[in-house]
Amino acid sequence: MVDAVIFDLDGVLVDSEPVWEQVRRGYVAAHGGRWQPDTQRRLMGMSTGEWAAYLSGELGVDRSAERVATEVVDEMAGRYREHVPLIPGADRVVRALAADWPLGLASSSPPRLIDVALAAAGLTDAFRVTLSTERVARGKPAPDVYRTVAERLGVAPARCVAVEDSSNGVRSAAAAGMRVVAVPHGSYPLDPDAERQAHLVIGSIDELTGPAVRALG
């Protein structure tokens, strides 16, 4: 049986990964750092503290990690105030599944960006539990955020379906013991090991139907 469905936010409900890449890439270039070929892949799923430390440390940005986090999130909030790039059909899918299962949200975005995105999409009330990796010890690919959301929903992880787009997100949900639906972004394909951990790979969020979720049980 499937007793709950837990969504990621970035790349699943909101097409924000290209925005994150543009903002962070520009920030690194403006502050003395050097973007690496694998940087975006490594950043996907990291908590705010983790990616800020990565930009400040490994990429050589001439700012403290705390300042990096504040300035980059401020820029993202400004972008979101102008336009939240909701993935077409995502709101309909969430509403349809919320009629049959309690929903959770396990996101690497800071809480204020989660709040802005859900409010703009009209989905704030669709999720019983929302949680940022800022509120747990480790970001994705560690399982902490998924395990905590399941605990707060009162559901065993093995009876949850997680919906993810990134390799680190898939690894996180799988490590938590959940069945994973992967919706990879066209610009950021899954790593082979992550794809093997997904129980179902779909081409768009519209394919995530009630029967598809039940079949995973």
Stockholm file with secondary structure:
# STOCKHOLM 1.0

chainA/1-217         MVDAVIFDLDGVLVDSEPVWEQVRRGYVAAHGGRWQPDTQRRLMGMSTGEWAAYLSGELGVDRSAERVATEVVDEMAGRYREHVPLIPGADRVVRALAADWPLGLASSSPPRLIDVALAAAGLTDAFRVTLSTERVARGKPAPDVYRTVAERLGVAPARCVAVEDSSNGVRSAAAAGMRVVAVPHGSYPLDPDAERQAHLVIGSIDELTGPAVRALG
#=GR chainA/1-217 SS CCCEEEECSBTTTBCCHHHHHHHHHHHHHHTTCCCCTTHHHHHTTCCHHHHHHHHHTTTCCSSCHHHHHHHHHHHHHHHHHHCCCBCTTHHHHHHHHHTTSCEEEEESSCHHHHHHHHHHHTCGGGCSEEEEGGGSSSCTTSSHHHHHHHHHHTCCGGGEEEEECSHHHHHHHHHTTCEEEECCBTTBCCCHHHHHHCSEECSSGGGCCHHHHHHTC
#=GC SS_cons         CCCEEEECSBTTTBCCHHHHHHHHHHHHHHTTCCCCTTHHHHHTTCCHHHHHHHHHTTTCCSSCHHHHHHHHHHHHHHHHHHCCCBCTTHHHHHHHHHTTSCEEEEESSCHHHHHHHHHHHTCGGGCSEEEEGGGSSSCTTSSHHHHHHHHHHTCCGGGEEEEECSHHHHHHHHHTTCEEEECCBTTBCCCHHHHHHCSEECSSGGGCCHHHHHHTC
//
